[in-house]
Amino acid sequence: MSLPYRDADQISEGREAVRNGIPLDRIAGHLRVTVEELRQLLDLPTARPVPATQAADEFDLWAVDRLDGQL
């Protein structure tokens, strides 16, 4: 996928806006790119959903013993 060209000033302004807490969709709209393209332009991590391994109301007290063996 080829990214649209944005000069260094626009990329710098985008990074500054992220630092100031402006939402990515608003910055992307200002630069006329998608949020995914903005993440690539600014070298931000891609958003990926984290799969739930257990129900929210369950808690595994012995997980530390299993994970200790992996270290």
N, C-alpha and C positions, 0 to 999 in steps of 0.2 A: 504494500500500500504506500503510495507516495503522499507525503505530507505537503500541504500548501506552504508556500514560502512566506516566512515572517522574518523581518529584519531583527537585528540584535536588540534594538530599543523596544520593540513590541514584546519580545520574549522576556526582557528584563522587567518591563512593566507587568507582565503576567505573573512572573515570580514574586514581585513585590506585592501584587494583589493577593496572591495565595498566602503570603506571610501576614498580610493584614486581615485575613479571615474572610475574604470575599468568596462566595460560593463559586465552584468551578463552572457550573452551568452559566452563570452570569458573565464570567471572564470569557468563556468560550463564545458566547453570543456576541460579546464586544469585538472579539478577534475574528468572528465569522468562521469558526471551526466547530467540530463536534467535541464533546467532552473527552472522548477517547483520543482524538487528535491532539487536544490540548495537553493531555497527560504525556503524550509522546514528545511534544514540542518542549515541554518544561521538564522532561526526564522525571516525571512523577511515577510512583508505582501504579500498576493497573489494579482496578477494583475487581476482586474476585470474591464470590460468596464462600463463606466458610461452612462446610457441611456440619450439621449437628451430629455428634456421635452418640449422644444420649439425651434423654428427655430433660427439660429444664428443671424439673423438680427432683431429679435423681442426682446423687453425689456419690462418687466412688471413693471411699475412705482408703482403699488399698491400692489405688493407682500409683502412689509413690513407690511401692515395692516393685511393681512391674517396670516403672520407668527408671528406677535406680539401676536395674540390670542393663539398661541400654546405654548408660553413660559409661 
